[in-house]
Amino acid sequence: MNARPPIIQGSPIMQRSPVMQRSPVMQRFSMWDAVERSRYLRLVATLFVVWVAGGAACFRQQRVDFAAPPVVFETVPTLEELAEVVNRTDSIRKLQSNSATVTAPLMSDKSLTSTLVLERDRRFRMKGNISPLPVTICDLGSNDEVFWLQVPEGMHQTLYFARHEDFAGQSQRMILPIEPAWLIDALGLVHLDPASVTEGPTRRPDGQLEVRSQIDRADGPYRRVCVINDQTGVVTEQYLYGPNNQLVARAMASQHRYYEAEQCSLPHFVKVHLQPAGGPPLALELEIGQYTINQILSGDPDLFKMPQNASQQIDLATLGGAQLRALSGSPPAHLVPPPTAASAAPTAPPASGPATAWPDPDEIKSVFQMPPEEAGEDVPRTAGAGYAPATTYRPALRGTTLR
């Protein structure tokens, strides 16, 4: 006896058969099917709502609108007015970012995923690694007693360090020309003391404001040139010259964002260039995603403690040119000896430009090149001939590298 084909609800047989439609069994099946179908539709609708809401929330979290620095000056301000705006960052005592990226060609040919934390006046820590590897490639830091720079050399780590009091009186500074705490200024936390200002504010040919100051340190007077936006009052460039009038540190800040609670702006992209007395220049580019202001989200008691795991530790306060060249028989790639006398920069910067090596020729052209001058017109310069950056500078060959 042949088996009958199954009766499927909704089929032509079911629809044309009054007997099947009046069957109690099929009526119960129809009711069950309607309940399950309704339950299924409610489940799909719930998942759709959750997906849309969750996606919209993630989008709102990722997209953050930052306000641009407001216009605070219509004309050239007085020194007191300018200092009041610049020093609004004094309210920021702590700063942290876990979304920073550091590019340091002398340490790694790849960008480093970095963490950055600071606490005024001397506490600073920046650690970088190549994601997703947990190995620290660069560790630059400072606390109240000592500062350090730890970098890999081959298969080992080398720690360069110095106590603040020992380093302060050193005239020939190797590896680092200035303490890492200066990076606090480079990150936009600049303090402008009117009592230390020797000239300014004056308007530069490019329209920006320039202020020159003298900063007294243990090893002699330093000169600082700050370039400040003439409308917003944010510091965009800093140049620090040592007692011998040589440029030792330079910072260029951009992508400023305004923080309403602190009533000030912070840069989110900073280029730093350090020129030690011995060794090659050190160039850093820092890109910061977001800041945590006036709080440090870390319970690490050793947050500002100098690392002790390096196989080689070198005190910069006792390091000289001969010791630098004698390290491990031959210095590593990023610790080459200073350039020879034939290629070295003069001891004092000439009027045509600062005596230093610049990271990028294209950057120099884009930043310092002024509009074309009218024939026979003498465009005034506000930069002092002894130490201020000049617009006519062109990169020169230092050692074997064009900078």
Helices and strands as residue ranges (DSSP letters): H 12-16, H 18-22, H 24-62, H 79-86, G 87-91, E 94-103, E 112-119, E 123-129, E 136-142, E 146-153, E 156-163, H 164-168, H 182-186, G 194-196, E 197-203, E 209-217, E 220-228, E 235-241, E 247-259, E 264-274, E 282-288, E 292-293, E 312-315, G 316-318, H 321-326, G 333-335, H 361-368, E 397-398, E 401-402
